[in-house]
Amino acid sequence: PLPSYGRDRDGARKSRYQALLFAEDGASDVVITGSGTVDGRGSWWWERRRSLRAGRPHLIELYHVERAEVSGLLLRDSPFWTLHPVY
């Protein structure tokens, strides 16, 4: 868990686990494409959400990224939000 990564929504914990796919401040020209599936195995997280040390992660988070594209993928069973662009 990363203390500065943001709050969760399950119990107002002060941190969340990092997203499966994460691009951070200063990244540019980020492209995530393909015909595959990104499966976050959400049920594992949902069943344990009250006992986790930190909040559930997003599946994909793009944090202050310039010029990003996400296309062609099947995003499923995210532990928390599926695609979370922060701008």
Number of C-alpha atoms within 10 A of each C-alpha: 15 11 12 9 14 15 17 17 10 13 11 12 15 16 19 23 19 19 23 15 14 14 17 12 12 9 14 13 10 14 11 13 11 11 9 10 11 17 15 21 13 17 12 11 19 16 10 10 16 13 9 15 13 23 26 27 25 22 25 24 21 20 16 16 18 14 10 15 11 12 10 12 13 11 15 14 17 23 22 21 14 19 16 15 14 11 9
